[in-house]
């Protein structure tokens, strides 16, 4: 018999999905090619669906999905800092997605027996990871300019990846094994893409605190204000 994790234990997973969904949605009308406009929008919608499903399980503790997403203050969000980082250029967005999807896919695979959402989410995140992986290879092993942009993205985002493997209370996961699987996959992709792994440590390397504890980087406050503006301006409004 498997036991489902406590509902509140999945709040960080829901917040991860919501925040990254919004970031990817910011590419609407700005993606480099039409095909990527559609691909990024689809990934954003997958993540939004994951967030809604997980928030629905928190109704008794926290209210409706809209209330959870749009009426909480910054310090109440438990997303990891990686997901809130600005899009930057296309290479920056792709490396951010690679780092996150390479963590999210095996995490949901481990939770699948106990979390109803997880089985569907594994299939979705496998596509997200593959999309990011293929673009990482094209950028890293492409032109001198694309390689340089990809490497800059790796160097900038690397320090936010350690937080992914800080244990979440209520989720029975072997975090050390998860980190090892993530690191092995990232190393393999970077090897094929000709990208260098930064020498700086990841664990404990984020400088602004931990998003899991409600401590966020400066861009998150601006993003949250934009995301919540319409709902807060028209309380109780429905479509």
C-alpha positions in Angstrom: 0.0 0.0 0.0 1.3 3.5 -0.9 0.6 6.6 1.1 0.0 9.9 -0.5 2.2 12.8 0.7 0.5 15.5 2.9 -1.1 18.1 0.7 1.0 21.0 2.0 4.1 19.0 1.2 3.4 19.5 -2.5 3.1 23.3 -2.3 6.7 23.9 -3.4 6.1 21.7 -6.4 3.0 23.7 -7.3 4.7 27.0 -6.8 7.7 25.9 -9.0 5.3 25.0 -11.8 3.2 28.2 -11.5 6.2 30.6 -11.5 8.0 28.9 -14.3 4.8 28.7 -16.4 4.5 32.5 -16.0 8.1 33.1 -17.0 7.7 31.0 -20.1 4.4 32.8 -20.9 6.4 36.0 -21.1 7.8 34.7 -24.4 4.4 35.0 -26.1 5.0 37.2 -29.1 8.8 37.3 -28.6 10.0 33.8 -29.4 12.7 33.6 -32.1 10.6 31.5 -34.5 6.9 30.5 -34.7 7.6 26.9 -33.8 9.2 27.9 -30.5 6.3 30.3 -29.8 4.1 27.2 -29.8 6.5 24.9 -28.0 7.2 27.3 -25.1 3.5 28.0 -24.8 2.7 24.3 -24.6 5.3 23.8 -21.9 3.9 26.8 -20.0 0.4 25.3 -20.2 1.6 21.9 -19.0 3.2 23.5 -16.0 0.1 25.6 -15.3 -2.0 22.5 -15.4 0.3 20.8 -12.9 0.1 23.9 -10.6 -3.7 23.9 -10.7 -4.0 20.2 -10.0 -1.7 20.5 -6.9 -3.4 23.7 -5.7 -6.8 22.0 -6.0 -5.6 19.5 -3.3 -4.9 22.5 -1.0 -8.4 24.0 -1.0 -9.1 23.0 2.6 -5.9 24.5 3.9 -5.4 27.5 1.6 -8.5 28.3 -0.4 -9.2 28.2 -4.2 -6.5 27.9 -6.8 -7.0 31.6 -7.7 -6.6 32.7 -4.1 -3.5 30.6 -3.7 -1.9 31.9 -6.9 -3.0 35.6 -6.8 -3.5 36.6 -3.1 -0.4 35.4 -1.4 2.5 37.7 -0.6 6.0 37.1 -1.9 7.3 35.5 1.3 4.5 32.9 1.2 5.7 31.4 -2.1 7.9 28.3 -1.8 9.2 28.0 -5.4 12.9 27.4 -5.9 14.8 30.5 -7.0 15.8 28.9 -10.3 12.2 29.1 -11.6 11.9 32.8 -10.9 15.0 33.9 -12.8 14.3 36.2 -15.7 14.1 34.8 -19.2 17.2 36.6 -20.5 17.9 35.5 -24.1 16.7 32.3 -25.6 19.8 30.4 -24.5 19.2 31.5 -20.9 15.6 30.2 -21.0 16.7 26.9 -22.5 19.4 26.2 -19.9 17.0 27.2 -17.1 14.5 24.7 -18.5 17.1 22.0 -18.9 18.2 22.3 -15.3 14.6 22.3 -14.0 13.1 19.6 -16.2 16.0 17.3 -15.6 15.1 17.6 -11.9 11.3 17.5 -12.3 11.0 14.4 -14.5 12.8 12.0 -12.1 11.2 13.6 -9.1 7.7 12.9 -10.4 8.8 9.4 -11.4 9.7 8.8 -7.8 6.3 10.2 -6.6 4.2 8.5 -9.2 3.0 5.6 -7.0 1.7 8.1 -4.4 0.8 11.3 -6.2 -2.1 11.0 -8.8 -0.7 13.9 -10.8 2.7 12.5 -11.1 2.2 9.8 -13.7 0.8 12.3 -16.3 3.5 14.9 -15.2 6.3 12.4 -16.0 5.2 12.2 -19.6 4.9 16.0 -19.8 8.3 16.7 -18.2 10.0 14.1 -20.4 9.0 16.3 -23.4 10.1 19.5 -21.6 13.5 17.9 -20.9 13.9 16.6 -24.4 13.0 20.0 -25.9 15.5 21.7 -23.7 18.2 19.1 -24.3 17.9 19.3 -28.1 18.2 23.1 -28.0 21.2 22.9 -25.6 23.0 20.6 -28.1 22.1 23.0 -31.0 23.3 26.1 -29.2 26.3 24.6 -27.5 27.6 22.9 -30.6 26.4 25.6 -33.0 28.0 28.9 -33.9 30.6 30.7 -31.8 27.9 33.2 -30.7 25.3 30.5 -29.7 28.0 28.6 -27.8 29.1 31.7 -25.9 25.5 32.6 -25.0 24.7 29.0 -23.8 27.9 29.0 -21.6 27.0 32.3 -20.1 23.6 31.0 -19.2 25.1 27.9 -17.6 27.5 30.0 -15.5 24.8 32.4 -14.4 22.2 29.8 -13.4 24.5 27.1 -11.9 24.4 28.6 -8.4 20.6 28.2 -8.2 20.6 24.5 -8.9 21.7 23.3 -5.4 18.4 24.3 -3.9 16.6 21.8 -6.0 17.9 18.9 -3.8 17.2 20.4 -0.4 14.8 17.8 1.1 11.1 18.9 1.2 9.3 17.9 4.4 6.6 15.3 3.8 8.0 14.0 0.5 9.7 10.6 0.9 12.4 10.9 -1.7 16.0 9.9 -1.8 17.3 13.4 -2.6 20.9 12.3 -2.8 20.1 9.7 -5.5 17.9 12.2 -7.3 20.8 14.7 -7.3 23.1 12.1 -8.6 20.8 11.2 -11.5 20.3 14.9 -12.3 24.1 15.6 -12.3 24.8 12.5 -14.5 22.3 13.6 -17.1 23.4 17.2 -17.1 27.1 16.2 -17.4 26.3 13.9 -20.4 24.3 16.6 -22.2 27.0 19.2 -21.6 29.6 16.9 -22.8 27.9 16.4 -26.1 27.1 20.2 -26.4 30.7 21.2 -25.6 29.7 23.2 -22.6 31.8 23.4 -19.5 30.5 22.6 -16.0 31.2 25.5 -13.6 33.8 24.8 -10.9 31.8 26.6 -8.2 29.8 24.4 -5.8 26.0 24.2 -6.2 25.0 23.2 -2.7 24.4 26.3 -0.5 25.7 28.5 -3.4 22.6 30.7 -3.8 23.3 34.0 -2.3 19.9 35.6 -1.7 18.6 32.8 0.6 16.4 29.9 -0.3 13.1 30.1 -2.2 11.9 27.1 -0.3 12.0 29.2 2.8 10.2 32.2 1.2 13.3 34.1 0.4 13.4 35.2 -3.2 15.6 37.1 -5.6 14.7 40.7 -6.6 13.2 39.9 -10.0 10.5 37.7 -8.4 8.8 40.6 -6.7 8.3 42.4 -10.0 7.1 39.3 -11.7 4.6 38.6 -8.9 3.2 42.1 -9.1 2.6 41.7 -12.8 1.1 38.2 -12.4 -1.3 39.2 -9.6 -2.2 42.7 -10.9 -5.5 41.8 -12.7 -6.9 39.6 -10.0 -6.1 42.1 -7.3 -7.5 45.0 -9.3 -10.9 43.2 -9.8 -11.5 41.1 -6.7 -13.9 38.3 -7.2 -14.1 38.8 -11.0 -14.8 35.7 -13.2 -14.7 35.1 -16.9 
